[in-house]
Amino acid sequence: MAKALLGHMSTTDPRVHARLVAENRRLRERVADLEAHVLRLQADNDALAAALADRPLLALDDSSMQPA
């Protein structure tokens, strides 16, 4: 399908080609930025999970265990 789309868009106008190249570069940069952001979020998540792994998630004292 990509080949069909490229064949459909074939043009010799250098402005169109330059615009497509610029848009392709911008999209690649955006993808790289998003991938870096995902890696930062994963690292933050791993650090938070490691910090919580050493302590209980919920601690109840004896008074809160009394029937109502």
C-alpha positions as CSV (number, residue, x, y, z in Angstrom):
1,M,0.0,0.0,0.0
2,A,2.9,2.4,0.8
3,K,4.2,1.8,-2.7
4,A,0.8,2.7,-4.1
5,L,0.7,5.9,-2.0
6,L,4.1,6.9,-3.1
7,G,3.3,6.3,-6.7
8,H,0.2,8.3,-6.3
9,M,2.1,11.2,-4.8
10,S,5.0,11.2,-7.3
11,T,5.8,14.7,-8.3
12,T,8.8,16.5,-9.5
13,D,8.0,19.7,-7.6
14,P,11.0,20.3,-5.3
15,R,8.8,22.2,-2.8
16,V,6.6,19.2,-2.3
17,H,9.6,17.0,-1.9
18,A,11.2,19.4,0.6
19,R,8.0,19.7,2.6
20,L,7.7,15.9,2.8
21,V,11.3,15.5,3.9
22,A,10.8,18.2,6.6
23,E,7.7,16.6,7.8
24,N,9.3,13.2,7.9
25,R,12.2,14.6,9.9
26,R,9.9,16.4,12.3
27,L,7.9,13.2,12.9
28,R,11.1,11.1,13.5
29,E,12.2,13.7,16.0
30,R,8.8,13.6,17.7
31,V,9.0,9.8,17.9
32,A,12.5,10.0,19.4
33,D,11.3,12.5,22.0
34,L,8.3,10.3,22.9
35,E,10.6,7.3,23.2
36,A,12.9,9.2,25.5
37,H,10.0,10.3,27.6
38,V,8.7,6.7,27.9
39,L,12.2,5.7,29.1
40,R,12.2,8.4,31.7
41,L,8.8,7.5,32.9
42,Q,9.8,3.8,33.1
43,A,12.9,4.8,35.2
44,D,10.7,6.9,37.5
45,N,8.2,4.0,37.8
46,D,11.0,1.5,38.6
47,A,12.4,3.9,41.3
48,L,9.0,4.3,42.9
49,A,8.3,0.6,42.8
50,A,11.7,-0.1,44.4
51,A,11.0,2.4,47.1
52,L,7.7,0.8,47.9
53,A,9.0,-2.8,47.8
54,D,10.8,-2.3,51.2
55,R,7.8,-1.2,53.2
56,P,4.2,-2.5,53.5
57,L,1.6,-0.9,51.4
58,L,-0.9,-0.5,54.2
59,A,-0.3,-0.6,57.9
60,L,-3.2,-0.9,60.3
61,D,-2.9,-0.4,64.1
62,D,-4.9,-2.5,66.6
63,S,-7.5,0.2,67.2
64,S,-8.6,0.3,63.6
65,M,-9.2,-3.5,63.7
66,Q,-11.9,-3.3,66.3
67,P,-15.5,-4.1,65.2
68,A,-17.8,-1.2,64.8
